[in-house]
């Protein structure tokens, strides 16, 4: 694991990769992040900077580490489980309101898991 100075190109690419691997469109991401879709496009194009709080929210939404998304850590998310690709494809078929329900359910499960670990 190498710590390096992230480049804008690396960060913008990781944002796109993380979103696509999470099975989200730019529009879905924008809605979940309470942003406009062009804002997501600007971030992924490297034309808009992301603050620390936003970066943490994106990492949480995409299910990746903050360090990986910020470009300071080389370990990519483990996506070797073929079930993840199936889930991503199925999520893309959902209506936006149904996807919101799924995302809230996932957040609730993660929150409950965190409470048990404490």
N, C-alpha and C positions, 0 to 999 in steps of 0.2 A: 504494500500500500504506500503510494508515494503522495506526499503533499506537494502541490505545485500552485503556481499562480494561475488561476483560471482565466481563460480568454473569453471574450464576448461570444466568439463563434462556438466554443465548447458549451457554454451555458445555454445559448439559444437552441443548440442542437439537442441538448439534454431535456429541455422543456418540451420540445416536439416529441422526442422519443418517449418520454415519460407519459405524456398525454395519450399518445397513440397506444402504448402498451396498457394503459388503464382503460382503453376502449372508449375514450371520450372524444367527441368532436370539439372543435373550438367553441361552437355555440353552447354545447352542454357544459363545458368548462366555465365559460363566461357566466352562465346562469348560476352554477354552483358557487362560483367565486364572487357573485354579485358585481360583475363587471360587464362591459360591453364586449361583444365578439371582436370588434377591431382591436381592442386592447390586447386580447390574447394573441392576435395576429402580430401586433407590434412587438410583443415580448418575444415571440418565437422568431421574429425577423431580426432581433437584436437591436431594435430601434427604441425600446422602452426599458428603462431600468426597473428592477423589482426590489422593493425594500425588504428588510429582514422579516417583518411580520408576514408580508405577502409570500415571501419565499417559504416560510414555514407552513403556511396554509396550502400552498401548491404541493409541497412535499407530502403533506398529510393526505391531500386529495388523491394524489397519484400513487401513494403507497411506496414511496422511495425515501431514502435517507436525505436529510437536509444537506449533508456534506456532498453526497453524490450529485444532487440537483444543482448545487452551487459550484460544482466543478472542482472541489478541493479534495475529493477522494475518488480513486479510480475504480472502486468496486461497483459494478453495475448491479441492478436488482436481479435476484435469481428468478429467471423466468423459464427455467428448464421444465417446469411442470406443464405438460401439454394441456391440462385442464384449464390453465389460465387463458390460453388462446381461445378455447371454446367459450369460456365465460365472457371474454371481451367481445366475441362475435355476437353472442346473445344479447349483451347489454346494448350494443349498437342498434338492435332491432326495437328496443323499447321506446315508448313515447316519452317525451321529456318529463312529464309529471310522474310516470312510473319509475323512470331512472332516479328521480329525486327521492322517491320512497325507498328504493334500493340503497341509495347512498346514505340516507338517514338510518336505515337498518344497520348498515355496515358500521357507521359511526357509533351507534348504540352498542353493538357487539364489542367493538374495540374499547369503548368506554367501560363496559362491564368487565372486560378482561383486565383492564388497567386497575379497576377497583379491587379485583380479586388478588392481583399481584402485590398490592400495597400492604 
